[in-house]
Amino acid sequence: MSSSLTLEIDSWQFLFLIEAIPTIVMAFLIIQFLPSFPFSATFLSPREKAIAQARLNRDHRPQSHGGMTGWQGFKAIISDPSAWMFMLIYASFNVGVATISYFLPTLIRDLGFSSINAQGLTVAPYVVGWLLVFLQSWHSDRTRDRGWHIVASCSISFVGYVILATSVQKSVGAAYFALFLVVGGNYSLFPLVMSWAANAFSPTSKRGVGTAFIVSISNCVSIASPQVYFDPEDNFRKGHAISAA
């Protein structure tokens, strides 16, 4: 049974299973064990619950809990211009996130590396990207600012795309460095945009529906993202330009 299944599934298809199964398992664990609010967390002391709730109240609008059903929250979201604006922001940078996720090994291989070495060289940009996600999120919370941090991340990514579009044939080092900027700039936008949206929507029912609305609609862009890099014969310059825009 298992041998016939192995013959029917290619190795790249197994990668989807390896990535999907832990995600599905984690989803069920989160439903069971992640508390909805600090005051319902059984592992926190009364003092810790009060501190956590005070932090939430500081970040969110007044009257942020209760007051709407799920359906009322949905109607409030689709009639809220800010929800559509957040969706547009998320969708625009998600083009860059999706394309760099799909094409990073290809872009590195085209710099002159072998396929196996290109896979290994994808690690460093993602490590730096993780660091930038952490630093941007931490500093954004410390300064209680979202907008200017989003501008900074977009600028970092934009500079990376400009370097890729103009220097990929001239300097391998510059092109590889640009990939660090693109990965870090794009991925650091996720927590900034979503935390801003969460702080902007209240009460909790509208916040929950708004988060799902922004992510689900914007991620549809990922379907078309592989078509952005359509010009390998020109070192993907048009693709870089589209992603930068």
Secondary structure, DSSP 8 states (H G I E B T S, - for coil): -HHHHHHHS-HHHHHHHHHHHHHHHHHHHHHHHS-SSGGG-TTS-HHHHHHHHHHHHHHS-SS-SSS--HHHHHHHHHT-HHHHHHHHHHHHHHHHHHHHHHHHHHHHHTTT--HHHHHHHTHHHHHHHHHHHHHHHHHHHHHT-SHHHHHHHHHHHHHHHHHHHHHTTT-HHHHHHHHHHHHHHHHTHHHHHHHHHHHHS-SHHHHHHHHHHHHHHHTTHHHHGGGT---GGGTTHHHHHHHH-
